């Protein structure tokens, strides 16, 4: 992009006496500056002729600013000097911002703009942008910029020198387009239209560049073109997560296909009320190799419950794996609607059981015993069963960071677009 520059210095700094108060006025951009503000009385002076006509007499005294006229600093490897300052507000007067005019005799002009503690380094473009100020989207150097706001800018205060005529009360129509960290700004009045390109920079960069000792403006909210969290990394985060997801799925498929997933014991039991406190034992069954065991139970309980105390006992070592399973199921009709809760089955996964001969010890308790009714249930034991819980736990770990990044970014964008009348619908929930 080509910006407004003065490739060669026009001359050495020039001084003259203010025609209003006699104070000394110094011009840095000789041959370019059109208006200058007297640092003594704040009168706006036309410096394009030798008479130094007063454009506007001061109504307010010169006041201090964070970067005073004459302050020098280095941004992006280039030395700059502050030669002008403008304070502006929107048409309603609710929002305000500061524009510092920077000058380098070999690089020309730039603006350093501060609003609500956020900073932009801005250059004026010397090119026409199709649709700028009218369209909702514009294209600049193959980058799409989306409209953020359209309104009015009012000059409230000026000091220093400027390469255009500027005075308090001047009004221009403005339109800002964003493609973070960049902002395309269009200002126009009846005489001209200016397009500038701003890049968001952090406050500490300005503080270090100009060796600012006083407190910097407090950063509030999210700026229009402030880079969102994970800028430039968001796609990579999801790419890595997708790759990890694919790998985990492949491993799960392979391990599931390789697992025996074999039944080793199945029984249907009926326990009478008189047998409530008895312990039952299954026949001996063999687990030929170390691996996982799945114990499943089911019972056709209705508006009732069943509790099973199960112990998987190694006949050689007496090592026990104790399991408690609760089955309950209730249903009814209330308020014109059917309802139900609970389930008629349960299962427990034991991840690592040594090979050997085992028995299953069974203790049953149920609400049916209180009604002197028998309890019927099914028990089934499987060995070498693939674990889906480990798979889903892995998926949860894989997705935590991408989901966190997505929610944080969505929230950030919601705050950004809450200040715009052109917010995409996905972010309007925050408004």
Secondary structure, DSSP 8 states (H G I E B T S, - for coil): --B---SS---S-EEEE-TTT--EEEESSTTT--EEE-TTT--EEE-SSTT--EEE--SS-----SS-TT-EEEETTEEEEEEEEEEEEETTSS-EEEEEEEEETTTEEEEEEEETTEEEEEEEE-S--TTTTTSSEEEETTEEEEEEEEEEEEEEEEEEEESS---TT-EEEEEEEEETTEEEEEEE-SS-EEEEEEEEE-HHHHHHHTT--S------S--TT---TTTTTHHHHHHHHHHHHHHHHHHHHHHHHH---EEEEEEEEEE-GGGTT-EEE---EEE-SSEEEEEEEE---SSEEEEEEEEEEETTT--EEEEEEEEEEEEEEETTEEEEEEESEEEEEEEEE-SEEEEEEEEEEEGGGGGT--EEEEEEEEES---HHHHHHHHHHHHHHHHHHHHHHHHHHHHHHTT-TT--GGGGGG-
